[in-house]
Amino acid sequence: MVQATSFLLVLFLTLGAHGLPAKKCSLTGRWVNDLGSNMTIESVNANGVFAGSYHTAVTATSNEIKVSPLQGSQQKGYNQKGQPTFGFTVNWSFSDSITVFTGQCFVDDDGKEVLKTMWLLRSRVENIKSDWKATRVGNNVFTRL
């Protein structure tokens, strides 16, 4: 009887593990990126809208860095499978620039949540002839604090 119980337990764990729901990735909370910038996302409402704050660790200006507000939206479609896509805008409190981020919230193989993002930073320039140098592009990986 003990051997049969052990066998059934192993069989259940082997076959049943595939039926367990995958861990879902949640945007809400505190995050840090690969450059040391910190971000806090408040609760995501039923429509997928959220707000928060962003404290960058890097800047191209000589101004004192200040915490800046962010506003965003998470895709709420049925096919997101617990790893939603999202976008948010940071309106920098210490410069005349704005950055838009887009990305996806993943759960990695170790069960840790990771935000993979790409961003565009637009700086104000004096005239249209300087437009060529006004936009920067990059990417960041955020992990939960």
Backbone as CSV, one residue per row, in Angstrom:
resi,resn,N_x,N_y,N_z,CA_x,CA_y,CA_z,C_x,C_y,C_z
1,MET,0.819,-1.194,0.000,0.000,0.000,0.000,0.864,1.259,0.000
2,VAL,1.954,1.247,0.789,2.838,2.400,0.840,3.481,2.637,-0.511
3,GLN,3.882,1.552,-1.198,4.495,1.701,-2.514,3.495,2.279,-3.510
4,ALA,2.242,1.833,-3.443,1.221,2.337,-4.356,0.949,3.815,-4.086
5,THR,0.910,4.214,-2.818,0.676,5.609,-2.460,1.824,6.478,-2.952
6,SER,3.051,5.997,-2.764,4.215,6.752,-3.236,4.190,6.900,-4.745
7,PHE,3.852,5.797,-5.431,3.779,5.830,-6.885,2.724,6.832,-7.355
8,LEU,1.545,6.804,-6.743,0.474,7.720,-7.118,0.849,9.175,-6.841
9,LEU,1.547,9.409,-5.736,1.991,10.765,-5.417,2.962,11.275,-6.469
10,VAL,3.933,10.474,-6.840,4.904,10.867,-7.872,4.194,11.076,-9.201
11,LEU,3.269,10.188,-9.542,2.526,10.320,-10.788,1.700,11.609,-10.797
12,PHE,1.023,11.895,-9.701,0.229,13.117,-9.597,1.101,14.355,-9.747
13,LEU,2.238,14.370,-9.049,3.124,15.535,-9.114,3.691,15.724,-10.513
14,THR,3.993,14.625,-11.182,4.550,14.707,-12.526,3.505,15.180,-13.533
15,LEU,2.350,14.561,-13.505,1.312,14.904,-14.473,0.536,16.149,-14.071
16,GLY,0.313,16.327,-12.791,-0.489,17.434,-12.310,0.212,18.773,-12.369
17,ALA,1.523,18.781,-12.349,2.268,20.042,-12.356,1.981,20.856,-13.606
18,HIS,1.705,20.157,-14.722,1.430,20.874,-15.966,0.105,21.606,-15.909
19,GLY,-0.789,21.161,-15.057,-2.089,21.784,-14.946,-2.131,22.945,-13.976
20,LEU,-1.036,23.189,-13.258,-1.013,24.287,-12.304,-0.985,25.614,-13.041
21,PRO,-1.703,26.599,-12.551,-1.692,27.894,-13.231,-0.315,28.544,-13.119
22,ALA,0.097,29.186,-14.217,1.384,29.877,-14.221,1.288,31.123,-13.350
23,LYS,2.408,31.495,-12.736,2.431,32.711,-11.925,2.183,33.911,-12.836
24,LYS,1.371,34.821,-12.356,1.054,36.014,-13.125,1.979,37.153,-12.731
25,CYS,2.308,37.969,-13.701,3.165,39.122,-13.475,2.291,40.345,-13.198
26,SER,2.597,41.049,-12.134,1.836,42.231,-11.727,2.718,43.472,-11.785
27,LEU,2.224,44.528,-12.414,2.987,45.776,-12.508,3.073,46.514,-11.177
28,THR,2.079,46.331,-10.339,1.987,47.076,-9.080,3.187,46.787,-8.183
29,GLY,3.776,47.864,-7.643,4.877,47.696,-6.703,6.085,48.542,-7.041
30,ARG,7.203,48.194,-6.406,8.459,48.938,-6.570,9.415,48.152,-7.445
31,TRP,10.079,48.865,-8.364,10.973,48.255,-9.348,12.288,49.026,-9.421
32,VAL,13.342,48.358,-9.829,14.636,48.994,-10.100,15.107,48.487,-11.460
33,ASN,15.733,49.384,-12.236,16.222,48.937,-13.545,17.731,48.732,-13.545
34,ASP,18.241,48.332,-14.691,19.651,48.000,-14.858,20.583,49.200,-14.685
35,LEU,20.056,50.416,-14.658,20.869,51.614,-14.431,20.740,52.139,-13.002
36,GLY,19.878,51.489,-12.187,19.689,51.901,-10.802,18.538,52.863,-10.582
37,SER,17.749,53.125,-11.623,16.571,53.984,-11.458,15.473,53.213,-10.745
38,ASN,14.700,53.935,-9.910,13.612,53.316,-9.146,12.263,53.811,-9.643
39,MET,11.309,52.892,-9.668,9.964,53.212,-10.126,8.965,52.565,-9.181
40,THR,7.904,53.291,-8.883,6.800,52.742,-8.098,5.536,52.868,-8.917
41,ILE,4.834,51.752,-9.084,3.557,51.749,-9.783,2.482,51.447,-8.756
42,GLU,1.520,52.381,-8.662,0.390,52.193,-7.753,-0.553,51.167,-8.370
43,SER,-1.666,50.924,-7.756,-2.589,49.894,-8.235,-3.063,50.167,-9.666
44,VAL,-3.258,49.086,-10.401,-3.789,49.145,-11.757,-5.306,48.991,-11.640
45,ASN,-6.077,49.956,-12.190,-7.526,49.872,-12.035,-8.141,48.880,-13.027
46,ALA,-9.453,48.710,-12.964,-10.158,47.721,-13.783,-10.006,47.977,-15.281
47,ASN,-9.728,49.216,-15.654,-9.520,49.559,-17.070,-8.061,49.438,-17.494
48,GLY,-7.186,49.077,-16.557,-5.767,48.937,-16.865,-4.959,50.207,-16.665
49,VAL,-5.576,51.260,-16.170,-4.897,52.549,-15.993,-4.157,52.569,-14.659
50,PHE,-2.946,53.130,-14.664,-2.165,53.233,-13.433,-1.371,54.527,-13.399
51,ALA,-0.880,54.864,-12.218,-0.028,56.035,-12.015,1.062,55.626,-11.042
52,GLY,2.059,56.473,-10.927,3.150,56.188,-10.004,4.209,57.259,-10.058
53,SER,5.414,56.879,-9.670,6.531,57.822,-9.666,7.791,57.136,-10.169
54,TYR,8.704,57.952,-10.696,9.943,57.460,-11.279,11.086,58.323,-10.756
55,HIS,12.113,57.689,-10.216,13.298,58.398,-9.730,14.492,57.887,-10.528
56,THR,14.859,58.659,-11.541,15.935,58.226,-12.427,17.294,58.332,-11.737
57,ALA,18.184,57.447,-12.114,19.560,57.476,-11.605,20.495,58.162,-12.598
58,VAL,19.982,58.465,-13.786,20.820,59.059,-14.839,20.103,60.244,-15.471
59,THR,20.889,61.190,-15.961,20.324,62.340,-16.665,21.387,62.946,-17.570
60,ALA,20.927,63.600,-18.620,21.835,64.302,-19.524,21.890,65.788,-19.200
61,THR,21.150,66.213,-18.171,21.145,67.624,-17.792,22.001,67.831,-16.547
62,SER,22.280,69.088,-16.259,23.013,69.418,-15.028,22.049,69.733,-13.888
63,ASN,20.752,69.645,-14.153,19.739,69.929,-13.133,19.724,68.846,-12.050
64,GLU,19.295,69.239,-10.871,19.144,68.274,-9.782,18.011,67.307,-10.128
65,ILE,18.288,66.020,-10.003,17.276,64.996,-10.297,16.186,65.031,-9.234
66,LYS,14.927,64.988,-9.695,13.775,64.959,-8.794,12.873,63.793,-9.177
67,VAL,12.143,63.276,-8.211,11.156,62.243,-8.494,10.113,62.819,-9.449
68,SER,9.736,62.042,-10.460,8.830,62.523,-11.498,7.607,61.614,-11.609
69,PRO,6.457,62.198,-11.971,5.230,61.396,-12.069,5.198,60.552,-13.345
70,LEU,4.541,59.405,-13.236,4.308,58.578,-14.417,2.835,58.214,-14.492
71,GLN,2.353,58.032,-15.719,0.985,57.593,-15.972,1.029,56.561,-17.073
72,GLY,0.219,55.512,-16.934,0.274,54.475,-17.940,-0.978,53.644,-18.055
73,SER,-0.871,52.649,-18.919,-1.975,51.744,-19.176,-1.432,50.345,-19.439
74,GLN,-2.142,49.374,-18.890,-1.806,47.966,-19.084,-2.862,47.346,-19.981
75,GLN,-2.460,46.538,-20.920,-3.416,45.830,-21.771,-4.197,44.835,-20.919
76,LYS,-5.498,44.880,-20.992,-6.340,44.017,-20.158,-7.001,42.898,-20.959
77,GLY,-6.563,42.663,-22.184,-7.173,41.644,-23.029,-7.073,40.244,-22.441
78,TYR,-7.995,39.388,-22.843,-8.051,38.020,-22.331,-6.830,37.191,-22.724
79,ASN,-6.131,37.568,-23.762,-5.006,36.766,-24.254,-3.658,37.169,-23.658
80,GLN,-3.647,37.976,-22.603,-2.381,38.410,-22.004,-1.707,37.283,-21.209
81,LYS,-2.454,36.293,-20.783,-1.939,35.087,-20.131,-1.016,35.395,-18.951
82,GLY,-1.372,36.431,-18.170,-0.618,36.735,-16.960,0.712,37.428,-17.195
83,GLN,1.015,37.794,-18.441,2.253,38.491,-18.768,1.896,39.679,-19.668
84,PRO,1.270,40.695,-19.073,0.670,41.776,-19.860,1.667,42.743,-20.501
85,THR,1.219,43.329,-21.609,1.941,44.431,-22.226,1.435,45.730,-21.594
86,PHE,2.256,46.759,-21.655,1.923,48.028,-20.998,2.695,49.160,-21.638
87,GLY,2.306,50.363,-21.283,3.029,51.564,-21.679,2.820,52.634,-20.630
88,PHE,3.821,53.498,-20.455,3.653,54.630,-19.538,4.524,55.794,-19.973
89,THR,4.137,56.968,-19.500,4.840,58.207,-19.808,5.375,58.808,-18.522
90,VAL,6.630,59.254,-18.554,7.227,59.970,-17.426,7.409,61.423,-17.851
91,ASN,6.777,62.322,-17.104,6.899,63.757,-17.338,7.947,64.272,-16.352
92,TRP,9.168,64.445,-16.810,10.289,64.765,-15.933,10.081,66.088,-15.209
93,SER,10.178,66.056,-13.888,9.962,67.237,-13.044,11.140,68.201,-13.052
94,PHE,12.277,67.786,-13.553,13.491,68.598,-13.455,14.059,69.009,-14.810
95,SER,13.354,68.678,-15.891,13.854,69.067,-17.219,12.661,69.281,-18.152
96,ASP,12.943,69.715,-19.358,11.889,69.952,-20.341,11.805,68.774,-21.314
97,SER,11.895,67.567,-20.757,11.837,66.337,-21.546,10.688,65.457,-21.062
98,ILE,10.342,64.507,-21.911,9.315,63.519,-21.570,9.761,62.188,-22.159
99,THR,9.462,61.098,-21.457,9.853,59.771,-21.935,8.641,58.863,-21.951
100,VAL,8.513,58.099,-23.038,7.483,57.076,-23.123,8.153,55.706,-23.110
101,PHE,7.606,54.822,-22.300,8.099,53.452,-22.183,7.017,52.507,-22.695
102,THR,7.406,51.426,-23.323,6.489,50.346,-23.658,7.199,49.041,-23.361
103,GLY,6.428,48.037,-22.951,7.084,46.790,-22.615,6.117,45.687,-22.259
104,GLN,6.686,44.643,-21.655,5.898,43.504,-21.220,6.401,43.026,-19.875
105,CYS,5.464,42.590,-19.055,5.738,42.055,-17.727,5.844,40.534,-17.848
106,PHE,7.019,39.983,-17.536,7.266,38.546,-17.666,7.516,37.905,-16.307
107,VAL,7.272,36.620,-16.237,7.735,35.799,-15.123,8.818,34.912,-15.711
108,ASP,10.058,35.042,-15.203,11.174,34.272,-15.770,11.144,32.820,-15.284
109,ASP,12.119,32.043,-15.724,12.183,30.618,-15.385,12.357,30.367,-13.897
110,ASP,12.856,31.363,-13.167,13.030,31.232,-11.713,11.815,31.738,-10.938
111,GLY,10.764,32.140,-11.657,9.551,32.629,-11.014,9.613,34.095,-10.616
112,LYS,10.639,34.816,-11.070,10.786,36.234,-10.732,10.152,37.100,-11.818
113,GLU,9.521,38.193,-11.362,8.891,39.120,-12.297,9.942,40.070,-12.889
114,VAL,9.840,40.294,-14.190,10.778,41.148,-14.922,9.989,42.003,-15.902
115,LEU,10.311,43.289,-15.944,9.727,44.183,-16.941,10.774,44.446,-18.019
116,LYS,10.490,44.058,-19.248,11.372,44.338,-20.381,10.762,45.531,-21.114
117,THR,11.520,46.623,-21.218,10.978,47.846,-21.805,11.871,48.430,-22.885
118,MET,11.258,49.245,-23.715,11.959,50.094,-24.678,11.400,51.496,-24.472
119,TRP,12.235,52.524,-24.647,11.780,53.889,-24.398,12.253,54.860,-25.468
120,LEU,11.499,55.957,-25.559,11.864,57.121,-26.371,11.861,58.327,-25.456
121,LEU,12.945,59.058,-25.417,13.038,60.291,-24.638,13.084,61.456,-25.610
122,ARG,12.145,62.377,-25.443,12.092,63.565,-26.306,12.475,64.789,-25.490
123,SER,13.509,65.476,-25.940,13.945,66.723,-25.311,13.514,67.896,-26.179
124,ARG,13.235,69.009,-25.524,12.893,70.224,-26.266,14.152,70.773,-26.925
125,VAL,14.024,71.212,-28.156,15.126,71.881,-28.865,14.665,73.269,-29.283
126,GLU,15.603,74.120,-29.623,15.307,75.522,-29.923,14.541,75.736,-31.223
127,ASN,14.801,74.881,-32.212,14.133,75.086,-33.499,14.081,73.774,-34.274
128,ILE,13.363,73.806,-35.387,13.149,72.586,-36.174,14.450,72.044,-36.778
129,LYS,15.420,72.915,-36.996,16.703,72.449,-37.533,17.445,71.552,-36.551
130,SER,17.118,71.663,-35.271,17.740,70.822,-34.248,16.922,69.569,-33.920
131,ASP,15.837,69.383,-34.634,14.954,68.252,-34.368,15.681,66.908,-34.438
132,TRP,16.662,66.799,-35.297,17.385,65.544,-35.491,18.009,65.014,-34.206
133,LYS,18.314,65.894,-33.266,18.992,65.456,-32.045,18.076,65.433,-30.817
134,ALA,16.769,65.570,-31.028,15.840,65.736,-29.914,15.323,64.427,-29.312
135,THR,15.462,63.320,-30.023,14.888,62.055,-29.544,15.975,61.002,-29.363
136,ARG,15.925,60.370,-28.193,16.838,59.267,-27.878,16.016,58.002,-27.694
137,VAL,16.624,56.875,-27.936,15.945,55.592,-27.791,16.817,54.651,-26.974
138,GLY,16.181,53.795,-26.205,16.939,52.831,-25.407,16.044,51.747,-24.864
139,ASN,16.620,50.907,-24.032,15.831,49.856,-23.379,16.318,49.651,-21.961
140,ASN,15.425,49.164,-21.124,15.749,48.871,-19.735,15.062,47.589,-19.304
141,VAL,15.690,46.917,-18.356,15.104,45.748,-17.712,14.909,46.097,-16.240
142,PHE,13.680,45.943,-15.760,13.338,46.228,-14.375,13.111,44.923,-13.629
143,THR,13.578,44.896,-12.381,13.295,43.768,-11.494,12.638,44.321,-10.233
144,ARG,11.894,43.476,-9.554,11.153,43.911,-8.382,12.090,44.176,-7.209
145,LEU,11.837,45.284,-6.504,12.607,45.611,-5.298,12.060,44.831,-4.115
